[in-house]
Amino acid sequence: MLALSRTRTSGIVAAFQPALTKAAVVAKWAVVWPVRAIRARRHLAQLSELSDHELKDFGLLRSDLGAAHSVGLSEDPTVFLARVVNDRARAQRAQAAELVQWAKRRG
């Protein structure tokens, strides 16, 4: 009889395991998210204190910081800025490659 009740108990636990796991993930996010959001906004404020020349060293413009301030609280503004920098660098490399091809064609 004892083995039967253990089987039932483990079967019930197994049935609820996906829901319990999801609940644990949501609970962890609810605890960690505010800390991450505050830290990311603090980093954004530090970037805002830099000069335009210093921002350019990172590949950023002052207007990028303004756009980062407008992202929602669920999004990390520093991740947004990294995406902006990567997109801008990719566009500049593509433009440079086009200029090289144009110069080769011109001889």
Buried (B, 14 or more C-beta within 10 A) or exposed (E): EEEEEEEEEEEEEEEEEEEEEEEEEEEEEEEEEEEEBEEBBEBBEEBEEBEEEEBEEEBBBEEBBEEBEEBEEEEBBBEBBBEBBEEBEEEEEEEEEEEEEEEEEEE
